[in-house]
Amino acid sequence: MTTPTSAEHRFSRSSRGRLTARDLARFPGDTLFDRLARAVCSAGCLPRKELYEAWEMARRVRRLFRRGRVVDLGAGHGLLAHAMLLLDDTSPDALVVDTSLAPSSVKIHDALVRAWPRLANRVTFRQETLDDVEIRRDDIVVSSHACGALTDRILERAAAARCRVAVLPCCHDHAASDDGDLVGWLDADLAIDTVRALRLRGQGYRIWTQTIPGEITMKNRLLLGAPQN
């Protein structure tokens, strides 16, 4: 699980432009990332930035968390869940949930199953609210850029189930999320994320605070947690 080093470095990883068949030559290698990128390019519908966000988050989560069902909340296109399964086949399946699944989700799933037939029948898509999702203790809950207070609700649901969790927050809601009265010292977004990490720690979790590369997204703080009891 190494950082991509092939021809894709010649263009911005933060671009919202779609990856298409024209980009296939940028990923010529036999690494898992290059193979994943080529499959995404063949789907022709995913913003470049979201490929890199999903990959960088998934590989950091997999360094710590293995086995268990993957539950991708606020998932959009669901690429993060697929990347998690590709990086560690000890997870039996994945659940992709959003109140409005991205139209690209079917195209991306089909492209990935063509490249990796072992993914067939292992990813379930559900269009429903967070409150409708059953979360189990052995799950790994992940969420990339769940907007505003949705990140707080995901952390709350994971902690209630005592399962492992990883979130990459974005679009911080300064009115709805707790900043711990730390804005005199810290940027408001950082204050909110600090409170999130300490709250999870206070709930009996071991936490890890990491980042994905800032050239992909400025919203790059990754919070991971695992229950200690």
SEZA-83621 format. One record per residue: residue in one letter; x, z, y of N, C-alpha, C in turn. Coordinates in Angstrom, 1 decimal, padded with zeros to 4 digits. Example, Ala and Ser with C-alpha at 12.3 -4.5 7.8 and 13.67 -1.06 7.14 Angstrom:
% residues 2
A,013.2,007.8,-005.7,012.3,007.8,-004.5,013.2,007.8,-003.3
S,012.8,007.1,-002.2,013.7,007.1,-001.1,012.9,007.9,000.0
% end
This chain:
% residues 229
M,000.8,000.0,-001.2,000.0,000.0,000.0,000.9,000.0,001.2
T,001.4,-001.1,001.6,002.3,-001.3,002.7,001.6,-001.9,003.9
T,002.1,-001.7,005.1,001.6,-002.3,006.3,001.8,-003.8,006.2
P,000.8,-004.7,006.5,001.0,-006.1,006.4,002.2,-006.6,007.2
T,003.0,-007.5,006.5,004.2,-008.0,007.2,004.2,-009.5,007.2
S,003.2,-010.2,006.8,003.2,-011.7,006.7,002.8,-012.3,008.1
A,002.4,-013.6,008.0,002.2,-014.4,009.2,001.1,-013.9,010.1
E,000.3,-012.9,009.7,-000.8,-012.5,010.6,-000.3,-011.8,011.8
H,001.0,-011.3,011.8,001.5,-010.6,013.0,001.7,-011.6,014.2
R,001.5,-012.8,014.0,001.7,-013.8,015.1,000.5,-013.8,016.0
F,-000.6,-013.2,015.6,-001.7,-013.1,016.5,-002.3,-011.7,016.6
S,-003.1,-011.5,017.7,-003.5,-010.1,018.0,-004.4,-009.6,016.9
R,-004.1,-008.4,016.5,-005.0,-007.7,015.5,-006.2,-007.1,016.1
S,-006.3,-007.0,017.4,-007.4,-006.4,018.1,-008.5,-007.4,018.5
S,-008.3,-008.7,018.2,-009.2,-009.7,018.6,-010.5,-009.6,017.9
R,-011.6,-009.9,018.7,-012.9,-009.9,018.1,-013.3,-011.3,017.6
G,-012.4,-012.2,017.7,-012.7,-013.6,017.2,-012.8,-013.5,015.6
R,-013.7,-014.4,015.1,-014.0,-014.4,013.7,-012.8,-015.0,012.9
L,-012.6,-014.4,011.8,-011.6,-015.0,010.8,-012.3,-016.1,010.1
T,-011.7,-017.3,010.0,-012.3,-018.5,009.3,-011.3,-019.1,008.4
A,-011.7,-020.2,007.7,-010.8,-020.9,006.8,-009.6,-021.4,007.6
R,-009.7,-021.6,008.9,-008.5,-022.1,009.7,-007.4,-021.0,009.7
D,-007.7,-019.8,009.4,-006.8,-018.7,009.4,-006.1,-018.4,008.1
L,-006.5,-019.1,007.1,-006.0,-018.9,005.7,-004.5,-018.9,005.6
A,-003.9,-019.8,006.4,-002.4,-020.0,006.3,-001.7,-018.8,006.9
R,-002.3,-018.0,007.7,-001.7,-016.8,008.3,-001.5,-015.7,007.2
F,-002.1,-015.8,006.1,-002.0,-014.8,005.0,-001.5,-015.4,003.7
P,-000.2,-015.9,003.7,000.2,-016.7,002.5,000.7,-015.8,001.3
G,000.9,-014.5,001.5,001.5,-013.7,000.5,000.6,-013.3,-000.7
D,001.2,-012.6,-001.6,000.5,-012.1,-002.8,000.2,-010.6,-002.7
T,000.4,-010.0,-001.5,000.0,-008.6,-001.4,-001.5,-008.5,-001.4
L,-001.9,-007.2,-001.7,-003.4,-007.0,-001.7,-004.0,-007.3,-000.4
F,-003.3,-006.9,000.7,-003.8,-007.2,002.0,-004.0,-008.7,002.3
D,-003.0,-009.5,001.9,-003.1,-010.9,002.2,-004.3,-011.5,001.3
R,-004.4,-011.1,000.1,-005.5,-011.6,-000.7,-006.8,-011.2,-000.2
L,-006.9,-009.9,000.3,-008.2,-009.5,001.0,-008.5,-010.3,002.2
A,-007.4,-010.5,003.0,-007.6,-011.3,004.2,-008.1,-012.7,003.9
R,-007.5,-013.3,002.9,-007.9,-014.7,002.6,-009.4,-014.7,002.1
A,-009.8,-013.7,001.4,-011.2,-013.7,000.9,-012.1,-013.5,002.1
V,-011.7,-012.7,003.1,-012.5,-012.5,004.3,-012.6,-013.8,005.1
C,-011.4,-014.5,005.2,-011.4,-015.8,005.9,-012.4,-016.8,005.3
S,-012.5,-016.8,004.0,-013.4,-017.7,003.3,-014.8,-017.4,003.6
A,-015.1,-016.1,003.9,-016.5,-015.8,004.3,-016.8,-016.3,005.7
G,-015.8,-016.3,006.6,-016.0,-017.0,007.9,-016.9,-016.3,008.8
C,-017.0,-014.9,008.7,-018.0,-014.2,009.6,-017.5,-012.9,010.1
L,-016.3,-012.5,009.8,-015.9,-011.1,010.2,-014.9,-011.2,011.4
P,-015.1,-010.4,012.4,-014.1,-010.3,013.5,-012.8,-009.8,012.9
R,-011.7,-010.4,013.4,-010.4,-010.1,013.0,-010.1,-008.6,013.1
K,-010.5,-008.0,014.2,-010.2,-006.5,014.4,-010.8,-005.7,013.3
E,-011.9,-006.0,012.8,-012.6,-005.2,011.8,-011.9,-005.3,010.4
L,-011.2,-006.4,010.1,-010.4,-006.4,008.9,-009.3,-005.4,009.0
Y,-008.6,-005.4,010.1,-007.5,-004.5,010.2,-007.9,-003.0,010.3
E,-009.0,-002.8,011.0,-009.5,-001.4,011.0,-009.8,-000.9,009.6
A,-010.6,-001.7,008.9,-011.0,-001.3,007.5,-009.8,-001.0,006.6
W,-008.8,-002.0,006.7,-007.6,-001.9,005.8,-006.8,-000.6,006.2
E,-006.5,-000.5,007.5,-005.7,000.6,007.9,-006.3,002.0,007.6
M,-007.6,002.1,007.7,-008.3,003.3,007.4,-008.3,003.5,005.9
A,-008.7,002.5,005.1,-008.8,002.7,003.7,-007.5,003.1,003.1
R,-006.4,002.5,003.5,-005.2,002.8,002.8,-004.7,004.3,003.1
R,-005.0,004.8,004.3,-004.7,006.2,004.6,-005.6,007.1,003.9
V,-006.8,006.8,003.7,-007.7,007.7,003.0,-007.3,007.7,001.5
R,-006.9,006.6,000.9,-006.6,006.5,-000.5,-005.2,007.2,-000.8
R,-004.4,007.5,000.2,-003.2,008.3,000.0,-003.6,009.7,-000.4
L,-004.7,010.1,000.1,-005.1,011.5,-000.1,-006.3,011.7,-001.1
F,-007.2,010.8,-001.1,-008.5,010.9,-001.9,-008.6,009.8,-002.9
R,-008.8,010.3,-004.2,-009.0,009.3,-005.3,-010.2,009.8,-006.1
R,-010.6,008.9,-006.9,-011.8,009.1,-007.8,-013.0,009.3,-006.9
G,-014.2,009.5,-007.5,-015.4,009.8,-006.8,-016.1,008.5,-006.2
R,-017.4,008.6,-006.1,-018.1,007.5,-005.5,-017.8,007.4,-004.0
V,-017.6,006.2,-003.5,-017.4,006.0,-002.1,-018.7,005.8,-001.4
V,-018.9,006.5,-000.3,-020.2,006.4,000.5,-019.8,006.0,001.9
D,-020.0,004.8,002.2,-019.6,004.2,003.5,-020.9,004.3,004.5
L,-020.8,005.2,005.4,-022.0,005.4,006.3,-021.8,004.8,007.7
G,-022.9,004.3,008.2,-022.8,003.5,009.5,-021.9,002.3,009.2
A,-022.1,001.7,008.0,-021.1,000.8,007.4,-021.1,-000.6,008.0
G,-022.2,-001.1,008.5,-022.2,-002.5,009.1,-022.0,-003.5,007.9
H,-020.9,-004.1,007.9,-020.6,-005.2,006.9,-020.1,-004.6,005.6
G,-019.7,-003.4,005.5,-019.3,-002.8,004.3,-017.9,-003.1,003.8
L,-017.1,-003.7,004.6,-015.7,-004.0,004.1,-014.9,-002.8,003.8
L,-015.1,-001.7,004.5,-014.3,-000.5,004.2,-014.6,000.0,002.8
A,-015.8,000.0,002.4,-016.1,000.5,001.0,-015.5,-000.4,000.0
H,-015.5,-001.7,000.2,-014.8,-002.7,-000.7,-013.3,-002.4,-000.8
A,-012.7,-002.2,000.4,-011.3,-002.0,000.4,-010.9,-000.7,-000.3
M,-011.8,000.3,-000.2,-011.5,001.6,-000.9,-011.5,001.3,-002.4
L,-012.5,000.5,-002.9,-012.5,000.2,-004.4,-011.3,-000.6,-004.8
L,-010.9,-001.5,-004.0,-009.7,-002.3,-004.4,-008.4,-001.5,-004.4
L,-008.3,-000.6,-003.5,-007.1,000.2,-003.4,-007.0,001.3,-004.6
D,-008.1,001.7,-005.1,-008.1,002.7,-006.2,-009.3,002.5,-007.1
D,-009.1,001.9,-008.2,-010.1,001.6,-009.2,-010.7,002.8,-009.9
T,-010.2,004.0,-009.6,-010.7,005.1,-010.3,-012.1,005.6,-009.7
S,-012.4,005.1,-008.5,-013.8,005.3,-008.0,-014.7,004.3,-008.7
P,-015.8,004.8,-009.3,-016.6,003.9,-010.1,-017.4,002.9,-009.3
D,-017.9,003.3,-008.1,-018.8,002.5,-007.4,-018.8,002.9,-005.9
A,-019.5,002.2,-005.1,-019.6,002.5,-003.7,-021.0,002.2,-003.2
L,-021.4,003.0,-002.2,-022.7,002.9,-001.6,-022.5,002.6,-000.1
V,-023.1,001.5,000.4,-022.9,001.0,001.7,-024.2,001.2,002.5
V,-024.2,002.1,003.5,-025.5,002.5,004.2,-025.4,002.2,005.7
D,-026.4,001.7,006.2,-026.6,001.5,007.7,-028.1,001.4,008.0
T,-028.5,001.8,009.2,-029.9,001.6,009.6,-030.2,000.1,009.8
S,-029.1,-000.7,010.0,-029.3,-002.1,010.2,-028.0,-002.8,009.6
L,-028.0,-003.2,008.4,-026.8,-003.8,007.8,-026.5,-005.1,008.5
A,-025.2,-005.4,008.7,-024.8,-006.6,009.3,-025.2,-007.8,008.5
P,-025.6,-008.9,009.1,-025.9,-010.1,008.3,-024.7,-010.6,007.5
S,-023.5,-010.2,008.0,-022.2,-010.7,007.3,-022.0,-009.9,006.0
S,-022.7,-008.9,005.8,-022.4,-008.0,004.6,-022.5,-008.8,003.3
V,-023.6,-009.6,003.2,-023.8,-010.4,001.9,-022.7,-011.4,001.7
K,-022.3,-012.1,002.8,-021.3,-013.1,002.7,-019.9,-012.5,002.3
I,-019.6,-011.4,002.9,-018.3,-010.7,002.6,-018.3,-010.2,001.2
H,-019.4,-009.6,000.8,-019.5,-009.1,-000.6,-019.3,-010.2,-001.6
D,-020.0,-011.3,-001.4,-019.9,-012.4,-002.3,-018.5,-013.0,-002.4
A,-017.9,-013.1,-001.2,-016.5,-013.6,-001.2,-015.5,-012.7,-001.9
L,-015.7,-011.4,-001.8,-014.8,-010.4,-002.5,-015.1,-010.4,-004.0
V,-016.3,-010.6,-004.4,-016.6,-010.6,-005.8,-016.0,-011.9,-006.4
R,-016.1,-013.0,-005.7,-015.4,-014.2,-006.2,-013.9,-014.0,-006.4
A,-013.3,-013.2,-005.5,-011.9,-013.0,-005.6,-011.6,-011.9,-006.6
W,-012.4,-010.9,-006.8,-012.3,-009.8,-007.7,-013.6,-009.6,-008.5
P,-013.8,-010.3,-009.5,-015.0,-010.2,-010.3,-015.3,-008.7,-010.7
R,-014.3,-007.9,-010.8,-014.6,-006.5,-011.2,-015.4,-005.7,-010.2
L,-015.5,-006.2,-009.0,-016.4,-005.6,-008.0,-017.9,-005.8,-008.2
A,-018.2,-006.8,-009.1,-019.6,-007.1,-009.3,-020.4,-005.9,-009.8
N,-021.6,-005.7,-009.2,-022.5,-004.6,-009.6,-021.9,-003.2,-009.3
R,-020.9,-003.1,-008.5,-020.3,-001.8,-008.2,-020.5,-001.4,-006.7
V,-021.1,-002.2,-005.9,-021.4,-001.9,-004.5,-022.9,-002.1,-004.3
T,-023.5,-001.0,-003.8,-024.9,-001.0,-003.5,-025.1,-000.9,-002.0
F,-026.0,-001.8,-001.5,-026.3,-001.8,-000.1,-027.7,-001.2,000.2
R,-027.7,-000.2,001.1,-029.0,000.3,001.5,-029.2,000.4,003.0
Q,-030.4,-000.1,003.4,-030.7,-000.1,004.8,-031.6,001.1,005.0
E,-031.0,002.3,005.4,-031.8,003.5,005.6,-031.1,004.4,006.6
T,-031.7,005.5,006.9,-031.1,006.5,007.9,-030.2,007.4,007.1
L,-029.3,008.0,007.9,-028.4,009.0,007.3,-029.1,010.1,006.6
D,-030.2,010.6,007.1,-030.9,011.7,006.5,-031.5,011.3,005.1
D,-031.7,010.0,004.9,-032.2,009.6,003.6,-031.2,009.5,002.5
V,-029.9,009.6,002.8,-028.9,009.4,001.9,-028.6,010.7,001.1
E,-028.6,010.6,-000.2,-028.1,011.7,-001.1,-026.6,011.7,-001.2
I,-026.0,012.8,-000.7,-024.5,012.9,-000.8,-024.2,014.0,-001.8
R,-023.2,013.6,-002.7,-022.9,014.5,-003.8,-021.5,015.1,-003.6
R,-021.3,016.2,-004.3,-020.0,016.9,-004.1,-018.8,016.1,-004.4
D,-018.9,015.2,-005.4,-017.7,014.4,-005.8,-017.5,013.1,-005.0
D,-018.4,012.9,-004.0,-018.3,011.7,-003.2,-017.1,011.7,-002.3
I,-016.7,010.5,-001.8,-015.8,010.4,-000.7,-016.6,009.7,000.4
V,-017.0,010.4,001.5,-017.7,009.9,002.6,-016.8,009.3,003.6
V,-017.0,008.1,004.0,-016.1,007.4,005.0,-017.0,006.8,006.0
S,-016.5,006.7,007.2,-017.2,006.0,008.3,-016.2,005.6,009.4
S,-016.2,004.3,009.6,-015.4,003.7,010.7,-016.2,003.4,011.9
H,-015.9,004.1,013.0,-016.5,003.8,014.3,-018.0,004.0,014.3
A,-018.4,005.2,013.7,-019.8,005.6,013.9,-020.0,006.1,015.3
C,-020.9,005.5,016.0,-020.9,005.7,017.5,-021.4,007.1,017.8
G,-020.7,007.6,018.8,-021.2,008.9,019.5,-021.4,010.0,018.5
A,-022.6,010.6,018.7,-022.9,011.8,017.9,-023.2,011.5,016.4
L,-023.3,010.2,016.0,-023.4,009.9,014.6,-022.2,010.4,013.8
T,-021.0,010.4,014.4,-019.9,011.0,013.7,-020.1,012.4,013.4
D,-020.6,013.2,014.4,-020.9,014.6,014.1,-021.9,014.8,013.0
R,-022.9,014.0,012.9,-023.9,014.1,011.9,-023.3,013.8,010.5
I,-022.5,012.8,010.5,-021.8,012.5,009.2,-020.9,013.6,008.7
L,-020.2,014.2,009.6,-019.4,015.4,009.3,-020.2,016.5,008.8
E,-021.3,016.7,009.4,-022.3,017.8,009.0,-022.8,017.6,007.6
R,-023.2,016.3,007.3,-023.8,016.0,006.0,-022.7,016.2,004.9
A,-021.5,015.7,005.2,-020.4,015.9,004.3,-020.1,017.3,004.0
A,-020.0,018.1,005.1,-019.7,019.5,004.9,-020.8,020.3,004.1
A,-022.0,019.9,004.4,-023.1,020.5,003.6,-023.0,020.2,002.1
A,-022.6,019.0,001.8,-022.4,018.6,000.4,-021.1,019.1,-000.2
R,-020.2,019.6,000.6,-018.8,020.0,000.2,-018.1,018.9,-000.4
C,-018.1,017.7,000.2,-017.4,016.6,-000.4,-016.3,016.2,000.6
R,-015.4,015.3,000.1,-014.3,014.8,001.0,-014.9,013.8,002.0
V,-014.2,013.8,003.1,-014.8,013.0,004.2,-013.6,012.4,005.1
A,-013.8,011.2,005.7,-012.9,010.6,006.6,-013.7,009.9,007.6
V,-013.4,010.1,008.9,-014.1,009.4,010.0,-013.1,008.9,011.0
L,-013.4,007.8,011.6,-012.7,007.2,012.7,-013.6,007.1,013.8
P,-013.7,008.1,014.7,-014.7,008.2,015.7,-014.6,007.1,016.8
C,-015.7,006.8,017.5,-015.7,005.9,018.6,-016.8,006.2,019.6
C,-016.8,005.6,020.7,-018.0,005.7,021.7,-018.4,007.1,021.8
H,-017.5,008.0,022.2,-017.8,009.4,022.3,-018.9,009.7,023.3
D,-019.9,010.5,022.9,-021.0,010.8,023.8,-020.7,012.2,024.4
H,-020.3,012.1,025.7,-019.9,013.4,026.3,-021.0,014.3,026.6
A,-022.2,013.8,026.6,-023.4,014.7,026.8,-023.8,015.4,025.5
A,-023.7,014.6,024.4,-024.3,015.1,023.1,-023.3,015.9,022.2
S,-022.0,015.5,022.4,-021.0,016.1,021.5,-020.2,017.3,022.2
D,-019.9,018.2,021.4,-019.2,019.5,021.9,-017.7,019.2,022.3
D,-017.4,019.4,023.5,-016.0,019.3,023.9,-015.2,020.6,024.0
G,-015.9,021.7,023.6,-015.2,023.0,023.5,-014.7,023.5,024.8
D,-015.2,023.0,025.9,-014.8,023.3,027.3,-013.3,023.1,027.4
L,-012.8,022.1,026.8,-011.3,021.8,026.8,-011.0,020.7,027.8
V,-012.0,020.2,028.5,-011.7,019.0,029.4,-010.8,019.3,030.6
G,-010.5,020.6,030.8,-009.6,020.9,031.9,-008.2,020.6,031.4
W,-007.9,020.6,030.1,-006.6,020.3,029.6,-006.5,019.0,028.9
L,-007.6,018.5,028.3,-007.6,017.3,027.4,-008.6,016.3,027.9
D,-008.2,015.0,027.7,-009.2,013.9,027.9,-010.4,014.3,027.1
A,-011.6,013.9,027.7,-012.9,014.3,027.1,-013.0,013.8,025.6
D,-012.6,012.6,025.3,-012.7,012.1,024.0,-011.8,012.9,023.0
L,-010.6,013.2,023.5,-009.7,013.9,022.6,-010.2,015.4,022.4
A,-010.8,015.9,023.4,-011.4,017.3,023.3,-012.5,017.3,022.3
I,-013.4,016.3,022.3,-014.5,016.2,021.3,-013.9,016.1,019.9
D,-012.9,015.2,019.7,-012.3,015.1,018.4,-011.6,016.3,017.9
T,-011.0,017.0,018.8,-010.3,018.3,018.5,-011.3,019.3,018.0
V,-012.4,019.4,018.7,-013.5,020.4,018.3,-014.0,020.0,016.9
R,-014.2,018.7,016.7,-014.6,018.2,015.3,-013.6,018.7,014.2
A,-012.4,018.5,014.5,-011.4,018.8,013.5,-011.4,020.3,013.2
L,-011.4,021.1,014.3,-011.4,022.6,014.1,-012.7,023.1,013.5
R,-013.8,022.5,013.8,-015.0,022.9,013.2,-015.0,022.7,011.7
L,-014.5,021.5,011.3,-014.4,021.2,009.9,-013.4,022.2,009.2
R,-012.4,022.5,009.8,-011.4,023.5,009.3,-012.1,024.8,009.2
G,-012.9,025.2,010.1,-013.6,026.5,010.1,-014.6,026.5,009.0
Q,-015.0,025.4,008.5,-016.0,025.3,007.4,-015.3,025.4,006.0
G,-014.1,025.7,006.0,-013.4,025.9,004.7,-012.7,024.6,004.2
Y,-012.5,023.7,005.1,-011.8,022.4,004.8,-010.3,022.4,005.1
R,-009.6,021.8,004.3,-008.2,021.4,004.7,-008.4,020.1,005.5
I,-007.8,020.0,006.6,-007.9,018.8,007.4,-006.6,018.1,007.6
W,-006.6,016.7,007.8,-005.5,015.9,008.2,-005.9,015.1,009.4
T,-005.0,015.1,010.4,-005.3,014.3,011.6,-004.2,013.2,011.7
Q,-004.7,012.0,011.7,-003.8,010.8,011.7,-004.3,009.8,012.7
T,-003.6,008.7,012.8,-004.0,007.6,013.6,-003.7,006.3,012.9
I,-004.5,005.3,013.2,-004.2,003.9,012.8,-003.5,003.3,014.0
P,-002.9,002.1,013.8,-002.1,001.5,014.9,-003.0,001.3,016.2
G,-002.5,001.7,017.3,-003.2,001.5,018.6,-003.4,000.1,019.0
E,-002.5,-000.8,018.5,-002.7,-002.2,018.9,-003.9,-002.8,018.2
I,-004.5,-002.2,017.2,-005.8,-002.6,016.6,-006.9,-002.1,017.4
T,-006.9,-000.8,017.7,-008.0,-000.2,018.5,-007.5,001.0,019.2
M,-008.0,001.2,020.4,-007.6,002.5,021.1,-008.4,003.7,020.6
K,-009.5,003.4,019.9,-010.3,004.5,019.2,-009.7,004.6,017.8
N,-008.5,005.2,017.8,-007.7,005.1,016.5,-007.4,006.5,015.9
R,-008.1,007.5,016.3,-007.9,008.9,015.7,-008.7,009.0,014.4
L,-008.0,009.3,013.3,-008.6,009.4,012.0,-008.6,010.9,011.6
L,-009.7,011.4,011.2,-009.9,012.8,010.8,-010.3,012.8,009.3
L,-009.5,013.4,008.5,-009.8,013.5,007.1,-010.0,015.0,006.7
G,-010.8,015.3,005.7,-011.0,016.7,005.3,-011.4,016.7,003.8
A,-011.0,017.8,003.2,-011.3,018.1,001.8,-011.6,019.6,001.7
P,-012.7,019.9,001.0,-013.1,021.4,000.9,-012.1,022.1,000.0
Q,-011.8,023.3,000.4,-010.8,024.1,-000.3,-011.4,025.1,-001.3
N,-012.8,025.1,-001.3,-013.5,025.9,-002.3,-014.8,025.3,-002.6
% end
